[in-house]
Amino acid sequence: ALRKDFTDLSVDAVVDDITAPFALPAEISGMPKVGFFPGSTLGNFEPHEAQAFLRSARDILGKGAQMIIGVDLEKSERVLYDAYNDSAGVTAAFNRNVLAHLNREFAANFRLDDFAHQAPWVEREQRIEMRLVSRRPHSVEMAGERIRFEAGEHILTECCHKYTSERFADLVAAAGWSIRQAWSDPANLFGVYY
């Protein structure tokens, strides 16, 4: 689609795991490079994993490379609670989809209604923790194993770390990068760093 939309642009696709080292196409080896990692996916990594990812990106892109990255910034606990516990139930449905995926891909027999969505702010970790909490004692079959859940026991499905500008600057510095410029929305909810 990019080749059709931008006929003067050379497009080389690389399909690989972004969390592991990989090689870029040889034909671009001498060219300047800019990595682009939009959204807030970096926040889904534990901080040490985010640092490792940024270090690996620097190594993959090569000397003199630049990067543009999006980061979800810290905000009030009320704003975070409302975003991850929305009244329409969109995030809850997204979270329970993990169980539907396990049912489909691993022949599990999770009953989605047996789990309640929770997404509390965990101050000491500076993250939202997406959880599925067992509503009652029950067991599930998956991959030939029986898994027992007690009422109130939870499955941690995702972590969403939030950064201050200072903590993010420390993270990128530890990975060998430095911030040249930063942009944010007027409410300082999301940052884009160059």
N, C-alpha and C positions, 0 to 999 in steps of 0.2 A: 504493500500500500504506500509506503514512503517513496519507493522508487517511482511509482506512478505519479504521486503528487509532486515530487521534486526530481524531475528528470535530469537536472544538472548535478545532482548530488549522488556521490558514490555511497551505496549502502551495503555494509557487510554485517550479516547477522551472526551473533555468537550466542549459542544456547549452552548455559553452564550454571553451576551453583555459585551464587555471589558470595557465599560464606567460605569458599575455598579458592586457592590460587588457580588462575587459568590464564591462557595466553590470548592476546589480541591478535587479529590477523596480521601476518608478516608485512603485508603491503602498506600498513600504516605505521610501521615501526619508527620512522624518522619524523613523523608529523607531530605537531603539538596536540595535546589531548586535554579535554575537559570532561570529567566525570559528572554525571547528573543523577542525583538520588532524591527525587522529590517526595512529597508526602511526609508521613511521620513514621515510616517503617523502622528507622533507626531506634525509635523508642521501644520497639518490640524486642530488641536485644538487651541482655543484661549489660551493664556498663562495660565490663571487661570484654564482652563479645563485641560491643559497638566499637571499642578501641581497636580490637583485633581486625574488625571489618575495615575500619578507616586506614589502618596500617597496610592491610592487604590491598586495598584500592590504590593507595599511593604506590605500592610496588608494581601492581598490574599496569597502571597508567604510565608509570615511568618518571624519570627525572624531569622536573620543570612542569609537570602536569598541574592542572587546577581542578577544583571540584565545586559544584553547586549542590547544596544539600538542604533539605527541609527538616525542621525540628519542631515538635510540639512543645510549647513552653509551659512552665508552671503557671497555674491560675488558681483562683479560689476553689476550695473544696466543694462549694455549692455548684459552681459552674461545671466542675468535673463530674460530680454526682449526676447532675441533670443530663450531661452529655452521654454518659455510659449507662444510665438507667432511665432512658427516655420513655415518656408516657405512652408512646405509640408501640413500644415493644420491639422496635427494629433491632436494637442491639441484643436484646434477649434472644430473638429469633436467630440472629447471626451466631451468637454464642452456642445455642442448642444445636446448631447445624453441625458442630463438631461431633455430636453423638450420632446424628443422621449419617455423617460420613463414615464413622466407625461401623455402623450397622451395614452400610452399603459395601464398604471395602474389606471389612474384616469379619463379616457374618456375625456381628454382635447383635444383641437383642435389647438394646437400651430402649426404654419407654421415655420419650422426651418429656412427658408431663411429670415424670417422677423426679425431675430436677428443676429447681428454681434458679434463675439468673441472679447473681449478685456481682456488683462491681464497686467495691470499697476503695477509697484512697488509703494507701498505706504510707504514712508520713515518713517513717524511718527509711523506707526504700525509695521514696519519692516517685511512686508509681500507682497506677490503678491496677488492681488485680481482677481480672475477669474470672469468675468462678461459677461452677454449676454445683449447687448444693442439693444433696439428697433430701427429698421431702419425707421419706419414710425408710425404715429398714427394708432392704431388698437385695437381690443378687442378679448379676448379669452374666451371660455367657459370651465370651469373646475369644476367638482363636483357640478353642478347645479348653479354655480356662474358665473357672467360675470366680467372679469377683464380687465380694460382699460389700455392701454399703450400709452404714448406720445412718439413722436420721441425723441431719446436720453435718455429715461428712461432706467435704467438697473436693471437686476436681479443679485444679488450677489450669485454665485453658490458655490464658494469654496475660502477659504483663505489658503495660503501656507506660514506660518511663517518661517523665516530664523533666525538662531541663531549664535552669536559669541560663542566661547568656554567659555568666561567669563559669558555671559548671561545664557548659558545652565547650567554651574556649579551653578549659583545662583538659577536657577529653580529647579534643583535636590536637592540642599541643603534645599530649602524651603519645599520640599516634604519628607525630612528625609533620603535622600541618600547622598553618597559622591562618587566622581569620583576617582577610583583607577588607571585607565589607559585609554588612548585615542589614537586612530589611525585616520589617515586621508590620503587621496590621495595626491600626490605631489603638486597639485594646491590648496589644502585645500578647496575643494568644498563640501565634504561630510565627516562627522565624525562618528566614531563608538566609543561608550563610554562603559566602564566596570565599 
